[in-house]
């Protein structure tokens, strides 16, 4: 899975480098989750908490 982010004022999505490398607080960004091939959006534009919750759910069921 690929986690992408962008500032709420921007239009271009970037690959998520990690929480510690962000310039501003996570509340100033939009996040989304895509499959590995970047062909399907698993979680549309949302906040960090919602995207990470869904990411953990997918990982849990993938390993069951």
C-alpha positions in Angstrom: 0.0 0.0 0.0 1.1 3.5 -0.7 0.3 6.4 1.6 0.3 9.8 0.0 -0.1 13.3 1.4 -0.5 17.0 0.4 -1.1 20.3 2.0 -4.8 21.2 2.0 -4.0 24.2 -0.3 -2.0 22.2 -2.8 -3.2 19.9 -5.6 -0.4 17.5 -6.1 -0.1 14.3 -4.0 3.4 13.2 -2.7 4.7 10.0 -1.2 4.5 10.1 2.6 8.0 10.4 4.1 7.0 9.8 7.7 5.5 11.9 10.4 8.8 13.3 11.7 9.8 14.6 8.3 6.7 16.7 7.7 7.1 20.5 7.8 3.8 21.3 9.6 1.4 19.4 11.9 -0.5 16.5 10.4 -3.8 18.4 10.7 -2.7 20.8 7.9 -2.4 17.9 5.4 -4.8 15.6 3.5 -3.9 11.9 3.2 -5.0 9.0 1.0 -4.2 5.4 0.7 -3.6 3.5 -2.7 -2.9 0.0 -3.6 0.7 -1.0 -4.4 0.3 -0.4 -8.2 -1.4 3.0 -7.5 -4.4 2.0 -9.6 -7.0 1.9 -6.9 -7.8 4.4 -4.2 -8.4 2.4 -1.0 -9.1 5.5 1.2 -10.0 8.8 -0.5 -8.9 12.1 0.8 -9.2 12.2 4.6 -7.4 13.1 7.8 -4.4 11.1 9.2 -6.3 9.3 11.9 -8.9 7.8 9.5 -6.4 6.8 6.9 -4.2 5.1 9.4 -7.1 3.3 11.0 -8.1 1.8 7.7 -4.4 1.0 6.9 -4.2 -1.0 10.2 -7.4 -2.9 9.4 -6.2 -3.9 6.0 -2.9 -5.1 7.3 -4.6 -7.1 10.1 -6.9 -9.0 7.7 -4.1 -9.4 5.2 -2.0 -11.4 7.7 -4.9 -13.5 9.1 
